[in-house]
């Protein structure tokens, strides 16, 4: 398991890179750690989560909803949050899990969509050309 986080726009845009195998406890801890480092913001947080090199074999479909624990407990920090899950050409099962996760997010005041293509993800997030180039440079060593 390897996790890295990069920040743009004075911490208003976060780029997360997941590589390796992650379990439910790993994701819960990472979410808690992330939310502990941010304060309630006037602007909603924008997140690009690159899970293209990650797998989630120990997270069964019926437990995916539990991944929202920290998000639900700290909704003052997540209200309006926009998350792009970049899956790349990941295995079908992991894309399916990302899709379930995104679908479950629709019950919350956040927007989340899985993407196979990075350029589509960064455009949906509203990143400008300079930020898109920066994202490409940040992710290049991890591709």
VENRAGI-V18430 format. One record per residue. RES is the residue in one letter. PSI is psi in whole degrees, -180 to 180 (none if undefined). OMEGA is omega in degrees with one decimal (* if undefined). D_LAST is the distance of its C-alpha to the last C-alpha in Angstrom with 1 decimal. Layout:
BEGIN
res/psi/omega/d_last
RES/PSI/OMEGA/D_LAST
RES/PSI/OMEGA/D_LAST
END
This chain:
BEGIN
res/psi/omega/d_last
X/128/177.3/15.5
X/131/-178.3/13.4
X/133/175.5/13.7
X/148/178.2/13.3
X/135/177.5/15.1
X/153/-176.5/15.5
X/139/174.7/18.6
X/167/176.7/19.7
X/50/179.1/23.3
X/49/176.8/25.0
X/15/176.9/23.3
X/-19/176.5/23.9
X/125/179.9/20.2
X/138/175.5/17.8
X/118/179.3/14.0
X/137/178.7/13.2
X/120/178.7/10.1
X/130/176.1/11.0
X/138/179.4/9.9
X/-159/-175.7/12.6
X/131/-179.2/15.9
X/139/174.1/17.8
X/176/-177.4/21.5
X/-40/179.4/23.8
X/-36/177.6/25.0
X/-48/-178.0/21.6
X/-43/178.3/21.0
X/-44/-179.5/24.6
X/-43/178.6/24.4
X/-41/177.8/21.2
X/-44/178.7/23.0
X/-45/179.4/26.2
X/-44/179.1/24.7
X/-51/-176.6/23.0
X/-26/176.7/26.3
X/-24/-176.8/28.3
X/-7/-179.7/26.7
X/153/178.1/27.5
X/168/177.1/31.0
X/127/-172.5/32.5
X/152/174.7/31.5
X/-34/178.4/33.3
X/138/177.3/30.2
X/147/179.1/27.9
X/141/176.8/24.6
X/128/-176.3/21.5
X/132/168.1/18.3
X/115/178.3/14.8
X/110/178.4/13.5
X/103/178.9/9.9
X/19/-175.2/10.7
X/-22/179.7/8.3
X/21/-178.8/7.7
X/156/172.5/11.4
X/156/-175.2/14.7
X/56/-173.3/18.2
X/-25/-176.1/20.7
X/15/176.8/23.4
X/97/179.2/23.7
X/154/-177.5/26.2
X/-40/-176.1/26.6
X/-10/-179.9/30.0
X/-1/-175.9/28.5
X/-36/179.2/25.8
X/-27/179.3/28.4
X/-19/-179.5/28.8
X/-11/-179.3/25.4
X/5/-174.8/27.3
X/-56/-178.3/29.7
X/-37/179.7/28.7
X/-43/179.3/28.1
X/-39/-177.6/31.6
X/-24/-177.9/33.2
X/48/-176.1/32.0
X/-21/176.5/32.3
X/-23/178.8/33.8
X/-16/-173.5/30.3
X/-6/-179.0/28.4
X/123/179.7/30.9
X/1/-178.2/29.3
X/145/180.0/25.8
X/123/-175.1/23.2
X/126/172.3/19.9
X/122/177.1/17.2
X/104/-179.8/15.3
X/110/-176.4/12.0
X/-14/-175.2/11.8
X/-147/177.2/9.8
X/46/-177.9/11.6
X/166/178.3/12.2
X/150/-177.9/15.5
X/-44/-175.7/18.6
X/-41/179.1/20.0
X/-35/174.6/17.3
X/-40/178.2/17.4
X/-41/177.9/21.1
X/-41/177.1/21.0
X/-38/179.1/19.0
X/-41/176.9/21.7
X/-44/178.5/24.5
X/-46/179.1/23.3
X/-42/-180.0/23.2
X/-41/178.8/26.6
X/-25/178.4/28.1
X/-20/-177.8/27.0
X/-13/175.0/29.5
X/5/-176.5/32.3
X/164/-179.8/31.3
X/50/175.9/31.4
X/160/175.6/27.6
X/132/-178.6/25.5
X/131/179.3/22.4
X/136/172.3/20.6
X/144/-179.8/17.7
X/139/172.7/15.6
X/-24/-174.2/13.7
X/128/-177.7/12.8
X/-43/-177.4/11.4
X/-36/177.8/14.2
X/-39/-179.6/16.8
X/-47/-177.0/15.8
X/-31/175.9/16.1
X/-43/178.9/19.2
X/-36/178.4/20.7
X/-15/179.6/20.3
X/24/178.6/22.2
X/138/178.8/20.0
X/175/-175.6/21.5
X/-40/179.6/20.0
X/-43/178.5/19.7
X/-38/177.6/17.9
X/-42/177.8/15.5
X/-40/178.7/14.8
X/-42/177.2/14.4
X/-45/178.7/12.0
X/-41/178.5/9.8
X/-39/180.0/10.4
X/-38/-176.0/9.8
X/-20/-177.0/6.4
X/-46/179.9/5.3
X/-18/-176.1/5.7
X/-3/-177.1/3.8
X/none/*/0.0
END
